[in-house]
Structures are given as C-alpha cells and as structure tokens.
Amino acid sequence: MTRSRLPPTRRSITRRENHTGDLDAYVTVGFHPDGHPMEVFVKIGKEGSTTGGLCNLLGVLISLLLQYGVPWEVIALKLRGTNFPPTNEEGGSVAHTIALTVDQIIKEPPCVPSTPPVPPTIPRSP
C-alpha cells in the first residue's frame, strides 16, 4: 500500500461548527485535484486543551487513512455515533461532530468562481 501525496497547492473548504455552547471546531478538508478528500485539519477554539490536542490528532489520522486509500465512507462509519465527553445536546461526541462536518463539506458543490479571474494588465513603456 502506497501513500498518495498531494500537490503543494490544492482546493480546500473550512467550516466552523459549534459542538457545545463553548466549544467551536474549525474543520478543513483538502481535496486532491480529482476531487476526492485527502486531508482533514481540525482546530478547536480552546487552544492547549486535551480535547484540542486529540482533535488535531484525529485530523492527522483521518488524513493518513485517506492518503493510504481508505474511503471516507469507511472512516465516517467508524466515527459516527461515538459517545464520549464533551458531548453536544444530541449526545454526540466531538468525533461524531467532526465526521458530520467532513461529510457536509465533501457533499457540497465545489467552489467555482462565477467568472474567470481577469489577469492584470501592465502598461508598457513607450
């Protein structure tokens, strides 16, 4: 099994989710040029917390699994329904919230500008 590497520049989407009243999670999904997810970054609003460190680690592990060819659906199936503190109002864990957020990002239509960028014109000296 070989690891698929990403190009230095790639498309990504970031979404903010409020897991509990005081715990914001910022989830970023980076995409391979062919459109499938290849990396996940998780940033928790409480810097330096145990939950923040575990969420960062979860993002690294998800990214490695994706880069080694494990389909997102298999990873999400294992994360959904997990139940450990801190839980939200529905009783879902942070891992459950991250799985749902990544799912939403992957299912969003790609970000495509409505008009192509216009290159700047540089006046030539006579």
Residue, then its C-alpha position, 0 to 999 in steps of 0.5 A: m500500500t502506497r501513500s498518495r501525496l498531494p500537490p503543494t497547492r490544492r482546493s480546500i473548504t473550512r467550516r466552523e461548527n459549534h459542538t457545545g455552547d463553548l466549544d467551536a471546531y474549525v474543520t478543513v478538508g483538502f481535496h486532491p485535484d480529482g476531487h476526492p478528500m485527502e486531508v482533514f485539519v481540525k482546530i478547536g477554539k480552546e487552544g492547549s486543551t486535551t480535547g484540542g490536542l486529540c482533535n488535531l490528532l484525529g485530523v492527522l489520522i483521518s488524513l493518513l487513512l485517506q492518503y493510504g486509500v481508505p474511503w471516507e465512507v469507511i472512516a465516517l462509519k467508524l466515527r459516527g455515533t461515538n459517545f464520549p465527553p464533551t458531548n453536544e445536546e444530541g449526545g454526540s461526541v466531538a468525533h461524531t461532530i467532526a465526521l458530520t462536518v467532513d461529510q457536509i463539506i465533501k457533499e457540497p458543490p465545489c467552489v467555482p468562481s462565477t467568472p474567470p479571474v481577469p489577469p492584470t494588465i501592465p502598461r508598457s513603456p513607450 
